[in-house]
Amino acid sequence: MNKTITKWTDSDKQKLGELVKQYTIKNRTNWIQIAQIMKRTPNQCKTYYQVVLNQFNSKNCNTQWTAQKLVQLVTCVAIYGKKWELIRKLEFQDCSAEQLRQRYLLFQSKKQFRTEIANRILNCEQLHPEDFTQKAIDFFKYLYKIYFKCEKPIKNMDEIITLKIMNLNDEQIDVKLLIFKIYNSLPQQYKIQCDEQ
């Protein structure tokens, strides 16, 4: 069943909430029946109810999505991959794994995703030297990818980043400065490759 995606009205939201109460028996919700009434797919109804209407055992999740939390979520995905349950346990106890997945997909689907998240991270975040582990290296690789819009893997990126980290003795290191230092230290062929993406 392929329903056209239309905006959820206030009336739709109220109706969906009522239908979920009506068609939930012993903690099992009949999303197929609800979808037929709502003229949407079961997945659309379930996702909207759980994530947007904030009804999935997570009262605080969707009301507190600041820019800092979005950066935190994207950073976690860069470090741990799309292991939503792990990310939930480590960083977002107020959210469900499905809410985190949907929030990430929603944010990623926006056209300005790459520049927005790059600017937020590069302009705001600083990392302490003691945090420079393999996870930090993965994080920098991710930042590099989204900041310079480079999809192709860069040869020796781990070694380049590790050397940069070892040569910096600052108490705190500005991420933006470090990313540009990494970029400038790459062979010209990689710079051109990335600039052309």
N, C-alpha and C positions, 0 to 999 in steps of 0.2 A: 504494500500500500504506500503510494508516494504522494503525500499531501503537500500542497504548496505552503511554504512557510510564511505566515502572516504574523504581525505584531500581536502580542497578548494584551488585550484590553483589561481594564479593571474588572469588568463584568466577567471576562474569561477567567481571571484569577480567582474570583470569588466562586464561580461555578466549579472550577477545578477542585478547589479546596473542599467544597460540599460533596462532590462526586467521590473524592478519595475517602472521605468519612463513610459515605454510603456503601462503597464497593470494597472496603477493607474488612476482611473477616479473619480473625486469628492471626493478625499481623501480615496477612497476605492481601495484596491489592490487585484487583482485576484491571490491569492497565488496558487490556484489549477492549473491554466493555466501555471503559472511560474514554478511550480514544475514538470509538465509534460515535459516542455522544458529542464529543468535543470537535469532531471532524478533523482530527490530527492523527499522527502515528502514535502508537504506544510509547515509543522511545521519546518523542517530543513531550508528551504529557508527563512521563516519569521524570525525565531530566529537568523539566521546568519546575515541577513540584519539589523535587529533592534539592535542586541547586538554587534556583531563583527565588522560590517562595520560602526557602530556608526552613524546610520542614524535616530535615534528615538528621535529627539528634544533634544539631549544631546551631544553636540560636544566635551565636555571635559571629559566625563565619562571614556571611555576606554583608554585614553592616560595617565591617571594619577594614575594607580593602583600600588601604592607603597606597600611595606610590611606593613607600618603603616596603610594604608587604608584597607588592607585585614584584619588586626587585628581588626580594627574599625568595619568593616562589620560583622565579626564573633562574635564580642562582642555584637553588636546590636541584632543579631539573638538570642544569648544566653539570652539576657535581655528581648527582646520584642516578641520573637518567629518569625515565618516567615510572619510577617506583613509588606510586602515589601513597600506598600504605606506609612505606618507610618514611617518606617526607612528612606525612601526617603525624606519625609518632614522634619524629625528631623536632619538628618545627611548628606544626599547625594542629595542635590537639583539639582546637575548637571547631575544626572542619572535618568533613568526611573525605575519604579518598576520592570519591566521585566528584565532590564539590571542587576539590583542588584540580582534578583533571579538566573539568568543564571550565573553570576559571582560566586555566592556562590556555586551553583551546580558544576560548573567547578572546583573550588578549592577543594571542598569536595570530588570530584571523584578521585582525585590524591591519590596514595597509601601512600604518605608521609604526608597526610593531618594532621593526629593527632599529630605526632611529630613536624612538622613544625610550626603549629599554637600554639601548647603548648609552644615550645621554644621561639617563638617570643613574646608571651604574658608574659611568666614567666621571660624572660631575660630583657625585655624592659619596661614593664608597672609598674607604681606605682600608688597607689590610695591614695587620701587624706582622713583622718578620717571623714570629713564631707560628703563624698560620700558613706559611709557605710549604705546604706538603704537596703530595701528588694531586690532591684535590684542588689546591690553589693553581697548580699548573694546568689542570683541566679547565678550571674557571677562566684562566687567561686565554687559553686556546679558544674557548667559547666566545669571550669578549672580542677577541681578534676577529673571529669569524663574523660576528654580527656588526662590529664597528666598521670593518673594511669591506663587508659584504663579500667575503671570500669563501666560496664553497669548496674549493679544492684543498686537500691536505697540504700543509707546508712541511717539507722535508726538514728534519732535525729541529722541529719547533720545541720539543721538550728540552733539548740541550741548550738552545738559545735562551729560553726562558730561565732555565736553571742557572745559567751563567749570569744573567742579568740580576737575578735574585741574590746570588752569592756576592756580587760586586756592589750591592747597595747596602749601606750600613745605617740608613736613616731609621729613626725610631718608628716613624710611620711612613709608608710609601704611597704616593699618589698614583692611583691606578691608571688614570689617563696618561700621565707622564710615562709610566712604565710601558703601557701599550705602544705609545709612539716610539719609545726607545727600542722596543722589540721590533716594531715595524721598520724603523730606520736601520736596524742591524741586519735585516734580511738581505740576501743577494738581490740585485736589481730585477732579475727575472721573476722573482716571486712578487715583488711590489707591482710590477706591470700586470702580472696575472691577476692579482687581487683587484687592482684599480679598474680593470676592464670588466669585472663581474657586474 
